[in-house]
């Protein structure tokens, strides 16, 4: 038996110790890894550790948990309790004559998860062009009298975003308070970070990195836990949210410029009571990063429209996957049509079954995605689901180059919409801080469906026959990428 042990050159005693450690690592994996983890993810981690015990444990120790540091978790839970106390007596404002029968149950679920009420009286505008999106924010900032709160996954000063930064400078000149939050790990990967934050410093804006990763300063969590929210609030009166990163549509990479690639987003401008809920997310994230509690002291909001809306925050700071629960409820209750626009589509089993079941029961399901991808493994993992979707009857539309479709919204039965920063993928469900909005009424559903129809005219439909005829090497990459997507 001992003759079969590896010859390490250090003697048989060392070899025995090596074997014992190897066995113990495998046994420990079986005991530890499955705890509170989805079976597919647990199996993927166990497979990695069984194949390479030492390397597997090192990777698992770095990436295997989506929990925030203990102190931050305590802060987030305490803040949720405070929000619950403040909003306890504020009723949900759904209109029984217009609302679907299932809506009160969904709102009850969301209230239990987020403590935020469903509010009416909102007016919404969807901006579908980058220059228009930046101009709309600049106009709102030029009207600011007290404060501007901006939170972005990525923010870069450049010619394309100049109207936004120039408006901030004018606001600071009027004495308006400006606070900016930006995801740390993401922002350091892109050009012009120093110039951007030097400019914010020069104008007197306050800014802070979100989820900073600086181990030598004691700032550490799982490296790919990111704040993916994109939002802005001015004076508590006008808010913005959606899929937009505040950077040139080419993302300023030379390879993108050479290929003529441009990212296409949708951006929601909101006025009304729900703007305060968007601001609550900013203030929560600001407190989490700075320990500064900000009391804006705002009065009763205006009610300029008729759109009912809920803000649905999600991320590691919450006990449940709020966005996933909302998406599943809306898909399960749809009876006529579902439109899904998501640049990254890597669903878990529950989401995959919900979508394919809807198609099988006769609901028309359209999925819009890009023909090209900017993230190799995510792109190939997404493609691994296409055959199952197509066989179930889902119609897949691939937006043609050189545009990378980055919008994120869903429309259900021409009456209900979800809009925000969240993709239909496991990162958005379990690793990223996201913002989603549930929008009730035909006004917003019609507008978003109109945008989807424009996307259709710039897309090619993927057929099952064409998909099955793709090169074998692509299938191999797709299947391998699908396995790696489960490592959460």
Beta strands, then each sheet from edge to edge (+ up, - down):
strand 1: 119-127
strand 2: 147-152
strand 3: 177-183
strand 4: 206-210
strand 5: 226-227
strand 6: 231-234
strand 7: 238-242
strand 8: 262-264
strand 9: 267-271
strand 10: 307-314
strand 11: 337-342
strand 12: 345-346
strand 13: 364-370
strand 14: 395-399
strand 15: 403-405
strand 16: 408-412
strand 17: 416-420
strand 18: 424-425
strand 19: 432-440
strand 20: 459-462
sheet 1: 4+ 3+ 2+ 6- 7+ 9- 1+ 10- 19+ 5+
sheet 2: 4+ 3+ 2+ 6- 7+ 9- 1+ 10- 19+ 17- 16+ 11- 13- 14- 20+
sheet 3: 8+ 15+
sheet 4: 12+ 18+
end
